[in-house]
């Protein structure tokens, strides 16, 4: 009997230590589950907007040097910004600015010229100023010479009107103030003279407009005042009425025929050479 009771006692003692390791596993599983909660809170609290705010002030100083480079360019090829110039094909204009543009990957400097009366803005490469014939305004001495030209007698060649019209247009677009004055003188008609044709009137008004604009800018006056001064000079030239013109026609032909023919030959040679 004593032997039988001893065996279950031993079994009971053997089962007790087996239960202890089972209870020790529970705290091991809970410990790693609680640790990752702390780093998640730290990541959520980290500021994300800080690098964005630091990048904004870096972009502002980059735009400043570009504006300064454009302002530095105020003079090229002897021409300055805000200066009045003569562009042969359009007359008197004002340089608004000298800007730099990128065209087809290449940088190009341009004169920005405004023609107020024509309501037009023209951009001319600074490197091609000499080729297009752009020039400064005439000095007062040259303006005086042009006004003196208006007082001379009209010189009309005995050629077809189409050819004379081409010569007048070439003079108008030459940009030469004296040559333009010659066109005004030759095409001017007084009240006692025959009326002009439509094409003659157009050329006369174009030449008068170019001449009056430049005189007005040089003398710091208005175009209306310049036109009045031009007409006053034209009134001083030898006037011929219709009867006197017919009577003097033969005399002019004999006296000036050789010179007119010579001029015509010179023009022909020049045209062939061109």
FIVO-102732 format. One record per residue (C-alpha): residue in one letter; x, z, y. Coordinates in steps of 0.02 Angstrom, whole numbers, padded with zeros to 5 digits, always signed. Layout:
<pases>
AXZY
...
</pases>
This chain:
<pases>
X+00000+00000+00000
X+00133+00040+00126
X+00209-00131+00098
X+00048-00224+00142
X+00025-00137+00308
X+00201-00172+00361
X+00182-00361+00350
X+00042-00382+00476
X+00136-00271+00595
X+00281-00387+00586
X+00170-00536+00616
X+00096-00457+00770
X+00263-00420+00841
X+00315-00599+00806
X+00164-00674+00900
X+00191-00576+01059
X+00357-00656+01108
X+00280-00830+01077
X+00149-00802+01212
X+00275-00755+01346
X+00359-00927+01359
X+00187-01012+01378
X+00147-00909+01532
X+00318-00950+01607
X+00282-01140+01611
X+00138-01126+01738
X+00241-01071+01889
X+00369-01209+01853
X+00235-01345+01872
X+00167-01272+02037
X+00334-01260+02123
X+00373-01449+02137
X+00193-01488+02195
X+00210-01376+02347
X+00381-01440+02406
X+00334-01622+02456
X+00200-01558+02577
X+00332-01501+02700
X+00423-01671+02724
X+00256-01763+02747
X+00212-01655+02894
X+00382-01685+02971
X+00366-01875+02955
X+00194-01878+03034
X+00254-01775+03181
X+00405-01887+03215
X+00384-01984+03384
X+00372-02175+03360
X+00347-02227+03544
X+00518-02168+03601
X+00616-02329+03558
X+00479-02440+03636
X+00491-02350+03802
X+00680-02368+03802
X+00670-02559+03777
X+00560-02593+03932
X+00688-02547+04067
X+00819-02656+03979
X+00716-02816+04011
X+00695-02790+04200
X+00877-02807+04255
X+00894-02969+04153
X+00774-03063+04272
X+00862-03007+04431
X+01020-03117+04421
X+00916-03277+04394
X+00827-03255+04561
X+00991-03221+04650
X+01070-03382+04583
X+00930-03489+04657
X+00945-03406+04828
X+01132-03439+04838
X+01109-03630+04837
X+01071-03670+05019
X+01186-03818+05054
X+01240-03973+04958
X+01319-04139+05008
X+01317-04085+05191
X+01128-04053+05192
X+01051-03882+05213
X+00883-03806+05171
X+00749-03818+05309
X+00842-03966+05386
X+00755-04127+05438
X+00825-04284+05359
X+00783-04470+05350
X+00741-04542+05180
X+00743-04733+05202
X+00590-04770+05096
X+00479-04635+05173
X+00550-04590+05343
X+00577-04415+05413
X+00556-04267+05296
X+00610-04086+05285
X+00715-04006+05148
X+00614-03858+05085
X+00741-03797+04958
X+00885-03843+04844
X+00834-03796+04669
X+00905-03811+04495
X+00803-03878+04350
X+00841-03906+04167
X+00796-04081+04109
X+00831-04137+03930
X+00946-03989+03905
X+01052-04027+04059
X+01048-03933+04224
X+01011-04039+04378
X+01017-03992+04563
X+00878-04066+04669
X+00832-04077+04853
X+00649-04035+04875
X+00594-04141+05025
X+00422-04125+05104
X+00341-04266+05204
X+00206-04176+05303
X+00114-04328+05371
X+00109-04416+05202
X+00066-04252+05112
X+00201-04288+04985
X+00344-04189+04907
X+00495-04282+04839
X+00635-04216+04727
X+00801-04305+04747
X+00955-04265+04640
X+01094-04200+04753
X+01220-04314+04667
X+01121-04472+04713
X+01098-04440+04899
X+01225-04573+04947
X+01147-04702+04831
X+00971-04683+04902
X+01036-04687+05081
X+00971-04517+05137
X+01048-04471+05305
X+01041-04343+05443
X+00938-04370+05600
X+01008-04488+05730
X+01102-04409+05873
X+01030-04423+06051
X+01151-04565+06094
X+01087-04672+05950
X+00906-04634+05996
X+00944-04693+06173
X+01017-04855+06104
X+00859-04883+06002
X+00751-04858+06157
X+00859-04982+06252
X+00833-05108+06112
X+00646-05102+06145
X+00672-05172+06320
X+00750-05335+06257
X+00660-05499+06228
X+00578-05525+06059
X+00680-05634+05941
X+00571-05726+05818
X+00650-05847+05696
X+00571-06015+05662
X+00542-05980+05477
X+00392-05953+05368
X+00300-05790+05395
X+00326-05734+05214
X+00514-05739+05237
X+00508-05652+05406
X+00394-05518+05332
X+00523-05482+05197
X+00659-05465+05329
X+00551-05345+05431
X+00515-05239+05278
X+00700-05232+05235
X+00739-05170+05410
X+00602-05038+05405
X+00661-04971+05237
X+00845-04976+05286
X+00830-04811+05379
X+00928-04883+05527
X+00840-04826+05685
X+00905-04974+05787
X+00846-05100+05656
X+00675-05018+05654
X+00669-05030+05845
X+00703-05217+05830
X+00551-05237+05717
X+00443-05143+05843
X+00508-05253+05984
X+00483-05418+05889
X+00307-05379+05828
X+00241-05299+05987
X+00100-05392+06073
X+00041-05360+06249
X-00138-05387+06306
X-00093-05558+06377
X-00019-05618+06213
X-00111-05683+06059
X-00176-05552+05937
X-00078-05508+05782
X-00129-05553+05607
X-00172-05414+05486
X-00003-05417+05398
X+00090-05419+05564
X-00009-05271+05625
X+00029-05173+05467
X+00216-05201+05483
X+00212-05158+05668
X+00121-04994+05638
X+00239-04948+05495
X+00392-04977+05605
X+00313-04886+05752
X+00272-04737+05642
X+00450-04723+05574
X+00526-04738+05747
X+00409-04616+05834
X+00432-04483+05699
X+00620-04480+05715
X+00618-04484+05905
X+00493-04340+05907
X+00600-04230+05794
X+00762-04268+05886
X+00685-04238+06059
X+00580-04089+05999
X+00419-04171+06057
X+00258-04230+05976
X+00231-04399+05896
X+00102-04443+06028
X+00231-04414+06165
X+00358-04517+06069
X+00237-04663+06052
X+00203-04659+06239
X+00390-04665+06274
X+00411-04813+06156
X+00267-04908+06236
X+00341-04872+06408
X+00505-04952+06354
X+00413-05101+06280
X+00323-05126+06445
X+00492-05152+06530
X+00535-05300+06420
X+00505-05478+06485
X+00320-05512+06466
X+00252-05686+06440
X+00070-05739+06447
X+00000-05877+06337
X+00028-06019+06464
X+00204-05966+06509
X+00247-05946+06326
X+00193-06124+06288
X+00291-06192+06438
X+00447-06097+06391
X+00436-06142+06207
X+00536-06303+06223
X+00667-06222+06334
X+00688-06078+06212
X+00706-06202+06070
X+00845-06297+06158
X+00935-06143+06222
X+00915-06028+06072
X+00889-06152+05931
X+01070-06153+05877
X+01082-05965+05871
X+00917-05951+05777
X+00973-06079+05649
X+01137-05989+05630
X+01045-05826+05598
X+00939-05913+05469
X+01092-05982+05379
X+01173-05811+05380
X+01019-05737+05303
X+01019-05868+05167
X+01201-05835+05125
X+01168-05649+05119
X+01019-05674+05004
X+01122-05782+04886
X+01264-05658+04887
X+01143-05517+04846
</pases>
